[in-house]
């Protein structure tokens, strides 16, 4: 009876993680299609082209896997999938409402409020789990997820305030930076300290682990203050404060990567793509801060910059993480070998695409990134659709 119950739980976990993988892949595909349509002369709002990736794919992955990592690190009991399913259903319904509105209106405001409420609820739920559960030095990184969800609530509040602020561009610039450097990047920082060593079999960096509690809080505070300064028109001050966040980020990323380098472990698809995406995001974060310090306005995020950040940064990182999470969590760990075969051409294409987008042409670079990402999703497809089972090693 017990074995039967455990097998049912494993099968439920397999189906859940296949569904999450399929939803993330679906949003990435939609984002690629929407961006391709603009090349064919079909007008697609920039908001939709970006947020299919950042809200649809990224937020889905963060909501689902932040719970997985938190429960694993804190040894807390499972919360079941009903709460997560509720969050994701309302999240995607709200996002579709936002994408279908040609301009900001009461429906858009209600949908944004729904997303903000969900993210606040999720942050408080995570905080309750972390506060009550077993706490170790590694488990303290789970507080980074709580902070990241609070930052996305702040980012949404800025977006809702922008049409009535009298300084729309400044507030939207603060919104975008809070969402990317706050929500997305803070989630990455909270994860890589344990995720990269797990993927490679290397030792966790004790230096990065010990720095995490203070540096994650410092980063979150820096992004929040920078957003306030940016919204009020103090660009140089905002950039200077963002440099504090950059320094906090480097203090975590550098020892983590140094530990991996010293371990001399074979490089596979997951650590290569995750490390590549992480370095793109860190470099872009520093570049954005420097551009503000040197006097560029809040709209300094050019199309080339956005293509590089979203494509070579976020999408490379997300698909790289799926190369590890999907095989392990769907019970098909043996397929990791398939993902590692010929990953270097995909790695080269997505990173070269980022450089081309940034330095030469966002269209050409974005096309190379799209091909690499679609290639990656094609290889991940058997993990999403197959129903066969195997036992994890």
N, C-alpha and C positions, 0 to 999 in steps of 0.2 A: 504493500500500500504506500509506504514511504517512498520507495523507488519510483512508483507511478506518479506520485505528486511532484517529485523532483524533476522527472522527465517532462511533465506538463509545464512546469515553471521554465525549464530550459527551452522548450518549444515556443512558449510565449515570448521569452526573451529574443529568440531567433527571429520570430515574426515581427516583433517590435523594431528591432534594429534593421531588418530589411526594409520595413516601411519608412523609417527615418532616412535611410540611405536613398531610397527611391524618391522621397519628397525633396531632399537636398539636391539630388541629381536633376529632378524635374525643374526646380527653380533655376539652376545653372543653365539648363538647356533653354528655358524661356528667356533668360537674360541674354544668351548668345543670339537667339532669334530676334529679339527686340532690337538689339544693337545692329544686327545685320540688315534689318528692315530700313534703318536710317540710311544705309549706304545705297539702298535702292530707291531713295527719294520718298519713302513713306514716313511721315512725321510721327515720331514716338517721343513723348515727353522725356526729358533727361531724368526726371525723378524716377519714372518707371524703369528706365534702362539701368540705372544704378541700383535701385532698391530691390529689384528682382534678385540681385546677388547679395546685397548687404542685409536686407530685412528677410527676404524669402529664404535663401540658402543659409546665410550665416546665422541668423537668429534661430532658425530651426535647429541647426547643429549645436549651437551654444546651449539652448534650453535643454535639449535631450542629453547631451554628453556632459554638461556641467553637473547634472544630477548623478550620472554614472560615476564621474570622478569623485564627487563629494561623498557619496555613499561608500565608495571603495576606500577612500583615504580615512574617513572617520569611523569605519566599521559599523555604520548605522544600519538598521534594518531597512529593507526595501519599502518604498512608499506605494508600490503598485503603479500601474501605468494609467489608471483612470485620470489622475490629476494632470499628468503630462499630456494625455490625449486631449483633455479639455482645453489646456493652454494652447496647444498647437492648432486645434480646430478654430478657436476664436481668433488666434493670431492670423491665420491664413484668411479667414473670412474678412477680418478687418483690413488686411493688406489688399485684398481684391477690391474692396470698396474704395480704398484710397487710389488704387491704380485706375479705376474706372471713372473717377471724377475728373472732368477736364480742368477744373479750377477748384480752389479751396472754398468749401461751403460747409453747411451744418452737418452733412453726412460725413465729410472728411474729418471734421472736428470730433464727431462722435466716435468714428473708427480709431482715430489717434488716441482718444481718451481711453478706449477699450484696451488698446495695446499697452498704454502706460500703466493702467490699472493691473493688467496681467503681469507685467514685468515687476511692479511693486510687490504684488502678491507672491510672485516667485522668489524675489529677493528676501522677503520676510520669512517665507517657508524654508528656504535654504539656511537662513540665519538661525532659525529655530532648531534645525537638524544639527548644524555645526555646534551650536551652543550646548546641546544636550548630550551629544555623542562623545565617544572617546577622542581625545585631542592629543595628537603628537606634533612634533615639529613640522612634519610633512603635511599633516591635516590642516595646519594653520593656513596653507595656501588656498584652502576652500573659501576663506573669507574674501579672497580676490574676486570670486564669482559673485558674492553678495554685492561688493562694491561696483562691479561691472554692470549689474542689473539696475542698481540705483543710478548709475551714470546714464544709462539709456533712458530711464524715466526723466532725468533732467534734460537730456537731448530732445526728447519728444515735447517736453514742456516749452523748450525754446522754439521748436518748430511751430507749435500752436500759438505762441506769443508773437512770432515774427510778423504776420500780416497786420497786426495792430500796434506795432512798436514804433513806427516812424523811422526806423533804420533797418529795413528788411534785410539788406545784404549783410550787414554786420551780424545780426542775430542768426541768420541762416548759416553764415560762416562758423559761428560759435556752435550751432547745432551739429553741423557736419563733423567738426573736429571732436566734439564730445562723443559723438557716435563712433567714430573711427578710432581715435587715440584713447578714448575712455573705454567704451563698451568693448569694442573688438580687440584692441591691443592689450588691454588689461586682462581680458580672458586668456589671450595667448601667454602673457607673462605668468599667469597663475597656473597654467597647464604644463608648459615646457619643462619646468624644473623636474617633474616626475615623469612626464610622457616620453621625452627623448631618451632618458636612461632605460625606461621600460622597453621601448621599441628596439634599442640597440643592445641591451644586455649590459650596459655600462653601469658604473656606480653613480648614485645621485651625488651631485656636488654639494658637499656640506656647507661650503661658502655661500652658494646661491640659496640653499635651504635656510640658513640662518639669517640671511638678509631679507628674505621674502616678506615677513610681516611688516617691517618698517617701510621697505621700499615700495610695496604695493599701495600702502596708505599714502606715502609721499607722492606717488604717481597720480593716484586718484585726486588728491588735493590739488596738485599742480594743474591737472586738466580742468578741474572745476573752476579754479581761480582764473586760469587763462581764458576760459570761455566767457566768464563774466567781464573780464577786461576787453576781450574782443567784441562782445556785444555792445559795450559802451564806447567803442571806437579807439581804445588804447592799444594799437596793434603792436608796437615795439615792446610794451610792457608784457602783453600776452605772449609774444615770442620768447621773451626772457624767462617767463614763468614756465613755458613749455620745455625749455632747456633743462629745468629741474627734473621734469618727467623723463626726458631723454637720459639724463645721468642716472636716474633710478632704474631705468630699463637696462642700461648697459651694465649696471652693477649686478643684475640677475642673469642676463644673457651671456656675458663674457665668461664667467666661471662655469656655466652650464656647458657651453660649447668647448671650453678648454678641457673639461673632464672627459667629454666624448672623444676629443682628439687624442688625449693621452691613453685612452683605453684601446686604441687601434682595432676597433671592431669593424667588421665588413659593413660597407655602406649599402643599404637597401633603398627601395623606393620611398617608404614612409619617412625615415629620418632625413633623406636628401631633400624631399619636397617640403617637409615641415621646416627644416633649417633654412632652405632657400627663401620660402615665403616669409619666415620670421625676419631674416636679414633685410629683405626688401622693405618690410614694414618699419623696421627700426631705422633704416636709412631714410625712408620717406618722412618719418616722424621728425628726425633731426633736420632734414632739408626744409620741411614746412616751418619749423621753429626758426631756423636761420633766415628764411625768406621774410618772415614777419619782423624779426629783429632788424633786418637791413632796410626795412621801410616799404616792402611790398604790401599792397592792400589785402583786405580779407578775401578777395576773389582770386588770390594767387594760385589756387588749385586749378591749373589748366587741364584741358582734355588729356594731354599727354601724361600729366602727372596722375590723373585719376585712373587712366587705363593701366598704368604701371602699378599703382597701389592696389586696385581691385583685382587685376589679372595676375600679375607676377607675385603680388603679395597675398591677398586674401584667398583667391581661387587656388593658387598653388598650395597654400597651407591647408585649406579645407580638403582638397582631393588627396593630399599627402596623408593627412590624418585618417581619412577613410581607408587608405591602403592598409592600415594596421587595424583600425577598429572593426571594419566590416568582416574580415576573415575571422578575427578572434570572437566577436560577439554574435556572429551567426553560426558558429560551430564549423567553420571551414578554414581552419588555420593552415591546412596543407596548401591552399591556393595562394598563400603569400609568395611562393616561388614563382607563380605565374605573373604576379604583379611586379616582381623584381627583375624579370627577364626584359632586357632591352629598355630599361627605364632611363638610361642615360640620354638617348635621343629626345625623349619627352622632356627631361630635365633641361637639356640644352635649349630646346625650342621655346619653352615657356620663359626662361630667363633671358635668352637672346631677344625674344619678343618684347619683354619689358624694357630692355635697353633701347631697342629700335623705337618703341613707342615714346620713350622719354627723350631721345636724342634726335630722331629723324622724322618718323611718321607714326602717329597714333593709329592710323588705319592699318598700315602694314604690320606694325607691332601687335596691335590688337588681334589681327587675323592669325598671326603665328601663335599667340596665346590661346585663342579659341580652338585652333586645331589641336594643340597639345592637351588642352583641358578635355575636349571631346574624345580624344584618343584615350586619355586616362579613364573617363567615364565608361567608354566601351569595354575596357579591360575589367572594370569593376562590375559590369553588368551581370555576369554569372553569379556574383555574390548576392545580388538583389533579387533575381528572378528564380534561382534554383531552389528546389524544395528538399533536396537530399540532405542527409544529416551526417555528421561525423563527430567524433569526440575530440575535444581540444587536447593538444598535447600538454 
